[in-house]
Every structure is written in C-alpha cells, then in structure tokens.
Amino acid sequence: MTAQPRTLKILNIVSLLLLAAATWMSLFYAPTEAVMGAVQRVFYFHVATAWVGMIGFIFAAAAGVIYLWKKDMKWDKIGLTAVEISLVFFFITIVLGSIWARPAWGTWWTWEPRLTTAAILQMIYVAYLLLRQGIEDPERRARFGAVYTIVGGLSVPITFISIRIFRTIHPVVIGQSGAEAQGTFAMEDPMLYTMFFCMIAFTVIFINIFWHRMRLADLEEKVEEMKLKLA
C-alpha cells in the first residue's frame, strides 16, 4: 500500500486535535445542565455521532443514484464505505443515548418514536451489509446496493422528523417540535457552541476515516485481482 498522502497525514492530526477539543468543551466548557446534571454532557457526542451517521447514509444514497447513472463501480465502493462507517457512528449514538436515558428517564430503552425509528434505521443498514454478502456477481451486487441505499435513505428524514410530529419524551433541540411532542431541552449559548463544534469535529473525523477506508478498499481490490491472476 502506498504511503499516506501528506494531506491525509495532516487530516489525521487535525482530527485528533478536534476530538480532544470537543471532549474538553463537552466536559469543561459547557455548563452543567440544571435538571439532568453531568450525564447531560453525553448529549454533545450523542448529537454529533447521530449527525455524521445520518449524513453518511444520505451520502450513500447519493452514491447509489450516481452509480445507476454512470455504472461506475467506484460509486458502489463509495456507498458501501459510507454505510460501514455510518453504522458504527450511529451505533455509538444509540449507546450514548441509552447512557443518557438511564438517569434522565429511568430506563435504558423505551419504544418512543425517535428510539424506535433509530433502531429500525440501524437494522436497515445492517441488513444491507448482510444481503450484499449473498450476491456474488459484482455488478448485480452494485445494482442491489444502489437501489437499497436509495430506498433505505428514506428512513433518515423519517427518523429526524419523528420527534417533531409524534408524542415523544425525546428532546427537540433544533427547530420547533410538533403539537404532539412532549420533550423539551433549553440550551444556553455555551451549550449550543459546544454542540455545533462537536458536529463539525465529528464531520472532519468522518471524512478522515472515510479516506482511510477507501484506501483500504483499493488495497482489497488489488488483492482480489492478484488472486484471480494466480487462479
């Protein structure tokens, strides 16, 4: 495998610095929430990982559209990479949400609209990875992946708006909640600054990991080509 480009090396350092800064802001800069206390600090990484997870799923859907248009296998690889990374981030979101929910709601999990749609979203993309494994022909697998990520991408806006249109105890922190929504969460300016900084930091981290995963995917392709030649 070729050496890392200089830009990627710089991005590695920037990602680490941003992660360290986001951690410091979450733990020390943002004030302690009056009702929930210190456990609310989980919120900043919870939102940031959810943000990049959902953006990655939408990016995978866009890659699926481009693949169906251009029939370039590169876009199938891009879509797959985006889903793999987003699944990890979204799983972290669910875990952090459960840690937050236990002291705030008195339970690790409850089947309210946001948690239910988030669980369904996670399972949709886990199924995507499993179903891909059963298709041997690369072109058929790429077509399947493209269509699946496009249709699966519809679950992202559904998950996002669920707390705005249904009765829920999940807080709405950006935008207005619907008439049926129950959750509320007022933030001071330092809390907002911390939240948005964490979202930016994790977006950069996502890009960094995506670049590394694409380089690994290129190496996997070369290994497969060598196996075919030897066979």
N, C-alpha and C positions, 0 to 999 in steps of 0.2 A: 504493500500500500504506500502511495506517495506521501511525502511529508505534508503536514498540515500547512495550508496557506497562511501567510502572515496575518491576513485579516481575521481568519478563524482563531489564531492564537490570541490576538488582541480581544476578540469577542469572548474567548474563554475567561480572560482576566476581568473584562467588564461585567460579565455575568456573575462572577464570584463577588465582585465589589457591590453590585446591585443587590444581590441576595443578602449580603452582610448588612447593607444599609437598610433594606426592607425589614430585616429581622430587628435591627436596632430601633427603627421607627415604631414597629409594632409593639415592642416590649417597653420602650422608654419614652419615646416622643409623644405618642398618642396618650391622652389622659385615660384613666381608669373609668369605665362606664359605671354610672351610679347604681344601677339596679343589678346588673349581672356580674359586675366585678371583673377580676382579672381574666376569667375564662373568655370574656368577650374579645380578648386580643387574638384569639384564634380566627376571628372573623376576617382579618385582613388577608391572611393567606388563603382562607376558605373562598373568599370572593375572587382573589387573583387566579387561583388554580381553576376555578369554575370558568372564569373569563377565557383563559387560554385554551381550556378544553373545548369549550363551545366554538371558539374561533377556529380551532383545528378541525372540528367536524364540518364546519361550513366550508373551510378551505378544501377539505377532501371532496365535498360535493361539487365545488367549482372545478377541481381537477378531473372529476368524473365527466362533467359536461365537456371539458376541453378534450378529454380522451375520445369520447364518442364523436366529436367533431373532427379531430385530426388523426385519430387512430395511431397515436404515438405512444409506445409502451412506457416512455418516460413519465407520462402523466399518471399511469396506473401506479407506478412506483412512488410517485409523489403523494398520491391519495392514500396509499397503504401506510406510508411513513407518517402522514398526518394523523391517521386514525390510531396507529400504535401509540404515538406519543400522547395524543389527547386522552386516550383511555387511561393512561397512567395518571395524568393530571386530574381527570375527572374522578378517578377512584380516590385520590388524595382529598378532593373536595368533599366526597361523601364521608370519608373517615373523619376529617376535621369537623364537618357538620355534626356528626354523631357525638364527638367530644364536646362540642359547644352545647348540643341539645340536652345532654345528660343533666347538668346542673341548672340549665335555663328552663327546660320543660319537664324535667323529672323522668325522662326516658331517653334511651339511646336512639330509638327509632319510633316514628309514628307515621301512619299512612295518610298524611295530609297531601294536598295536591303537588307541592313542589318536590317533596321527597319521593312521592310515587312516580312522577314523570321523570325525575332524575334517575331512579332505579331502572325504569324502562329504557331510558336513553342509554345507560351503561350496557344493559343486556343486548340492545340492538346491535351495538358495535362489537361486543364480544362474539355474538352470533356471526357477524360479518367475517371476523378472522377465522372462526371455526369452519364456516361454509366455504371460504376460499380454499382451505386445505383439501377439500374433496374434489376440486376441479383441477385436472392435470394439464389440460391444454392451456397454454399461457394466454392466447387471445380470448378464449371463452371465459377464462378467469378474469381477465381485464374488463371484458364487457359486463360480466356479472357484477364486478366490484364497482364499476362506474354507475350502473343503474341503482345498485344497492345504496351507495353513498348519497346519491341524489335524493332517493326516496327517504332514506334514513335521516338526511339533513332536515327534513320537515319537523322532526322531533325536537330540534334545537329551539326554534321560536316558540313551540308549544310549551316546552319546559320553562322558557324565560317568562312568558306571559301568564303562566298558571297562577302565580300568586297575585296577579293583578285582576283576575276575573273570577276567581273562586274564593270561597270562605277558607281562610288559612291562618295558622298561627305563625307562619314564616314571615319575618320582617321584610318590608319593601323599603329599600334604602335609596333607590334611584328611580325617579319618576313617581307618578301617582298610582296608588292602589285602587282597585275596583271597589264598588259599594259593598261587595260581599267579603272583602278582605278584612282580616282581624289583626294581622301582625303589623306592628309599627316599630320604628327604630330611628330616633333622632340623633344626629351626629353633630358634634362641634367641628369647627374648621380643621383643627389638627387631625381629627379622625378622618375627615374627607381627604386631606392631603396624604395621609398615610395609605388610605385605601387606593387612591389613584397612583401613588408611587409604586405600591406593590403590584398593581396591574401592569404598569409599564415594565417593572423589573422582570416579572414573570413572562411577559411577552418577549423580551430580549432573551431570556433563558430558553424559552420555547424555540426561538429561531436558532440558537446555538445548538441545542440538542437535535433539532431537525437537520441541520447541516451535517453534524456528526453521523446521524443515522443514514442520511443519503450517501455519504462516503462509504459507510459500511455496506449499504445495499449495492453500490457499484462493485465493491470487492466480492460480494457474494455472486454477482453476475459473472465476474471473471473466473471465479472458482467453478461455477457451473459450466462455463464454456470450456474450460480445461478438462473437466470430467467427460464432456461429450466428445472432445477430440481424442482422448485416451480410449474411450469406448469404441 
